Amino acid sequence: MATRKLARKLKKSNKMAIPISVKDDKLLLNVALTSMGSKGITVAKEHFAKLAVDAVKQVAEQKNGKIKADIDLIKILKKHGKSLDETELVRGIVIDKEVGHPQMPKIVEKAKIALLNAKLEIKKTEFDAKINIDTPEQMKLFLDEEEKMLKEMVDKVAATGANVLICEKGIDDMALHFLAKKNILAVKNVSSSDMEKLARATGGKIIANIKDLTVDALGEARTVEEIKIGEDKLVYVKECKNPKAVTIVIRGGAEHVIDEAERSLHDALCVVRNAIEDGKIVAGGGAPEAEIAKQLRSYAAEVGARQQLAIEAYADAIEVIPLTLAENAGLDPVDIMVALRTEHDNTHSSYYGVDVFSGKITNMLELNVVEPLRVKQQIIKSSTEAANMILKIDDLIAAKGMEKEAPKTSKTPREPSDFD
């Protein structure tokens, strides 16, 4: 009964949450900035925060009356060179491949894109076959027939009006030659995940058989261009109309800088996604934990008996967050916790937390330090489940020990000795 009441008490903590919508760019930006406050890219955190907000908003969709943002639709590509500030959001997909033939155009405007999940090659027979060629004329006829078949495939692509072909599988060299003659830009051996993102970004359909390729299946983009970055060549499919998949190309001078930037960006994307989907955020700086601990101690006094001690211990555990913040900032944890509890008792505000820069208890909303409600809920839920598991293991070990000691209570009579 007490556990259920405690759960209800914790659910009431949702009242301290602040509503947020997908249009609240400033609050979403603050959520992203808070997540990157302790990361190694502070010099460019404003730029990365804006990229994270723009990217998540771009892939967000309304489903069954709720907003869903799948961050797996945000491709992150790392490339050395330039600085972190040169990191860019491409409203489309960047493919880590080069154009399939040197005579193909390197840039196509108003692109009509065919997405093909089939080989543009002559299919091999499913059984072993032997062809006897006795004269050069027969060889020429054989090669001409293969060439004709490949040309028909290319003509089928061109007939739809496509000027860009992106293929998940291989393309024969002869087919690439014919595509180049028709001024069609082609990219081969593209990963399946990139193909799915391309379909979401361009509005095209992935076709499994070239015979089924039609005008309606084509995707669109304003520009498809091959761009050289360092020693690598990339194909940018960009400026798509309302794309539901995008790419962030991270730039940086060293590998460890780019890796740290990727970790920071991923955290920012996750917290912005959580804030948009849940529509609720809370103050940071340990403010929610201090408020929950205050409510728990108040509830513990109502319960009384031994359960009061357990609830107070739970409150102390939750306060570890602001306590750790104070210690990491080089502040006196005792003074900080006393001041934090006093502020929450006197102001009746759940927004006061630890300002690690000034060393004072401050309203975190005024400092723009905010976090998604989901993060705080998950912290409490996960830590509580972990503590319960440890306690259960402890009980099992104790029970096993009692079972082993039970037979030792019955002693057998001892034979009398000469010393009795």
N, C-alpha and C positions, 0 to 999 in steps of 0.2 A: 504493500500500500504506500509506504513512504517513498519507494523508488518511483512509483507512478506519479506521485505528487511532485517529486523532484524533477521528473521529466517535463511535467507541465510547467513547472517554474522556469526551467531553462527555455522552453518554447516561448514564454512570455517575453524573453529577452529580444525577440524579433521586433518588439515595439521600439527599440532603440535604433532600428534600421532606418536609413534614409532612402526614399524612393528615387529611382533614376530611370531614365528612358534612353532609347537609342539616339535621341536627338540632343542629349545633354553632353555636348562635346567637351566642355570644360571639366565636368566631373569625371568623365571617362578618361580624359587626359591625366587628371590627378591620380586616378586609380593606377594607370600605367606607370606614372612617374614614381609613385610610392613603391611599386614592386621593384623598380630599378635603383632605388635610393642607395642600396648597399652593394651594388654590382660594380664591376670594373670598367664601365663605360660611361661614367658620370659626365665626361666631356661632351658626349653626344646623346645624352639620355632624353632631352627634349625632342630631338629629331626622331629617335627610335620610338618614343611614346606616341608621337603623331602618326608614324607609319603603322604602329600596332592598332591604333583606334581606327584609322582609315581602312586598313585591311579587314578587320573583323566586321566593321559596318558594311563593307562591300559584299561579304559572303553571307551576311545574316539574312534569314528568310522567315516569313510568317507561316507557321504550320499549326493547324488546329487551334488558332487563336493565340498561340504562343510564339515568341521569337526564338529561333534556333540558329546558332552560328557554329558551323563545323570548321574548326581551325585546321583540319586535315586538308581542306581545300586551299589553304594558303601555303604555297610552295616556297621554301627557303633555300636559296642558292648562294653558296659561298665562293667568292673569287678574290684572290690577292690583288693588291694594287690600290692606289689612291688612299683616301682616308675614310673613317667611319661616317663622316658627314656626306660622303658620296653614295651611301647606301640608298637605294631607290625602290619605290613601289611601282611595279609594272601592272597595269590593269589588263592583264592577260597572262600568258604563260611563256616562260623562257625555257627553251629546250637546249640541253647541253649537247648539241650535235651541230654539225655543219651542213651546208647545202650539199646535196648528193652529187652534183656535177659542176665542174668549173665553168661551163658555158651557160649555166642557168642564171637568171637574174638574181642579184643579191638583195634587192628590195622590191616589194610589190605593194602598191597602193590599192586601196579598196579591195582587199583580198577576199576571194571566195574560196573557202577551204574545204577540201575533201579529206575526211578522216577514214582511213582504210585499215581494217584488221585482216589483211590477206596479202599473200605474196604476189608481187607483180613479176612473176617468173613463169617459165613453162613447168607445169606440174609433171613430176615423175610418176611413172606407172606404179601401181601397187604390187606388181609382180615383175619378175626378171624377164627382160625381153632382149632379143638379139636381132640387130638390123644389119643385113649384108649389103655393103656398098661396093660395087665393082668398078664404077667409072667416076671420073671427076664431075660429070654432069649430074649423076645421082646425088653426090655430096652437095652440089650447089642447090639442087632442088630441096634437099633436106634442110639446109640452112635457110633458104628463102622461106620455107614454110614456117620455121620457128620465128623468123623475123616478122612475117606477116601476122602471126598470132600475137606477138608482143605489140606490134603497131596497132592492132585492133583494140587491145586493152587500153593503150594510151589514147586512142581516138575516143573511146568510151568516156574516159575521164574528161577530155577536152570538150566533148559534146554537152556536158552538164554546165559548162561555163566556168569550171574551176580553174583558177590560176595558181593555186597552191595545193600540193598533195603531201599529206603527212601520213606515213605508213608505219604501222607497228612492226611489220616484218620486212623482209628483204625486197630489194628492187633490182632486177637484172640490169647489167651495164648497158645492154642494147635499149632497154626500156627507158633508162635514164637519158640516153642519147636522144630518143624520140621526144621525151618530155622537154628536154632543153630546146629542141627545134621548135616546139610549140610555145616556148617562152613560159613554161610552167615551173615554178620553184618546187622542188621535192626534197623531203627529208625522210630518211629510212631508219629502221631499227629504233623507233621511239618506244620508251617503256610504257607498259599498260597503265600505270598510274598517271603518267603525263597525258596519255590519250584521254583518260576519263576527265582530267582537269581541263583539257582542251575542249572537250564536248561541253562542259559546264561554262567555260569562258566564252566560246564562240557561238554557242547555240546550235552547233552541228550534231550530226548523228554518226556514231561509229558503225561503218558498214563492213560486214564479214565477207561479202561476195561482190566483186566489182560489177557484176551484172545488175545488182540491186541499187547501184549508185544513181541517184536522181538529183535534180535541182533542189528539191525540198530538204535533202539531207546535208546540204552544204552549210558550213558555218561562215561567220563573217568577222572581219577585223579591219580596222582602218589601215594598218601597216603590218607587213611581215618582212623582217629584215635580218640579214646575217651581220652580226657585229663581232669584231675581234677584240677580246680583252686579254692583254698579255700575249701568251702563246696559244690561247684557246679561242675557238670560234663558237659563238652561240647564235641561235635563231630566236629572235624576239617576235612573238605574236602579241601585239600590243594595241592599246586603244580600242578594245572590244566594247560593244554596246552593252552596258550594265552586266559585266561579267560576274559570274558566281564562283569563280576561281581566279586567284591572283598570285603573283610572285613577288617576293622581296629578295632583291639581289644585295647581299651584304658585302661591302668592300672594307678593306683594312690592310695595313702595312705588314702585318706578321700573322702567322698561323694562330698563335695563342690569342691574339687580339680578336680575330674573327670568330674563334671558337667561343670565347667569352661573350662576344656580341650575340652569337646565336642563342646561347643559354639565356641571356638577359631578355632577348626578344621573345623567346618562347614563353618565359614567365609572364611578360607583359601581355602577350596574346591570350594566355589562359585567363588572367584576371579580368581583362576587358570582356572576354567571352562570358565569364561567370556573371559579371555585373549586368551585361545586356540581357542574358537569358533570365536571370532571377529578378532583375529590376530593383535590387536592393543593395545598399552598401552601408558600411559602418565606419566610425572613426578609427584611426590607427593608434599607434603609440601605447598599446595596452589598455586603452580606455574601455572597450567592451568587457575585457576580462576583469577589470577592477569593478565594473558595475555588476557583473554576474556574481562575483565573489561577495559583494555587499548584499545582494538579494539572498544569496545562499545562507549567509550568517544570520540574516533576519529570520529566514525560514527555520534555521536550526534551533533558534531560541523557542519557536513555537512547538517544535517536535519534542524536544527534551530527551531524557533518558540517554542510553548509549548511542542511539542513532544521531543525536546531536553532535557527538564527537566525530562520527564518520562524515557528516555533512560539512563540518568545519574543516576537516582534513581535506575534503574535496575542494572547498573554497580556497584553501592555502595552495593546493596544487595548481589551480587555474591562475592564481596570481603569480606563478612562476614567469609568465610572459613579460609583464612590466618589470618584474624584479631582474630578469636577465637583461632587458634593455638597459636598465640603470647600470648594472655591473659592466656591460660591454662598453658603455659610454664613459666609464671611469668615475661614475657618481657613487655617492654613499647609498647603498640599497635600502638601509633602514630609514634614513631621512626621507628618501624618495617615496617609499611605501606609506610612511606616516602622512606625508603631505598629500599623496594621491587619495588615500582613504578619507582624509579630512575634506578634500575638495569635493569628492563625490557625496559625502554626507551633508555638506553645507549648501552646495549649489543645486543638488538634486538633478545634475546634468550628467548624461552618460558619455559626453564628448571629451572629457578631460583625460589626458594621457601624458606620457613622459616625452618631453622635448629634449632629445639627446644633445642638441646643439647649445641650448641656453642652460640646460641643467635644471629646468623648472617644470612645474605642472601647468600645462597650457591646453586651451581648447584646440583639439586637433583639426576640427573643421576649418578654423580660421587659418591654420597652417597648411591647409589643403592635403593633409595626410589621411587618406581614406583607403579602405580595402573592401573587397566583395564580402557580403554576408556569408556566402557559401564556404569561403575559406575558413572563417571562424567556426562555423557549425561543424565542418569536417575535422578541424583540430580537436574540438571537444569530443566528438563522436569517436574518432580513432583512438585518442588517448584513453578514453573511458573503456573502450573494448579491450585495449591492450592491458590495462590495469586489472580488468575482470579476469582475463586469461591467466595472468600471473597469480592472482589470488586463488583461482581454481586449481592450478598446478600445485600451489603450496598446500592446499587442503588435501589433495590426493596423496602427496608425499607424506603428510602427517598421518593420514588414515592408514597407509601401507606400513608405516613404522609401528603403529599401535597393533596391527595384526601380527607382526613378527614378535613383539614383546609378550603377547598373551600367553603362549605355551610355557614361558619361563616361570610363571607364578606357582605352578604345581611342582614341588620338590620331592624327590624320592628319599626315603629314610636312609640315614647314614649308619654304617656298621660301627659299633662301639670300638674304640681304640684303647691302648694301654694308658693313654693320658687322661681318659675320662675318670 
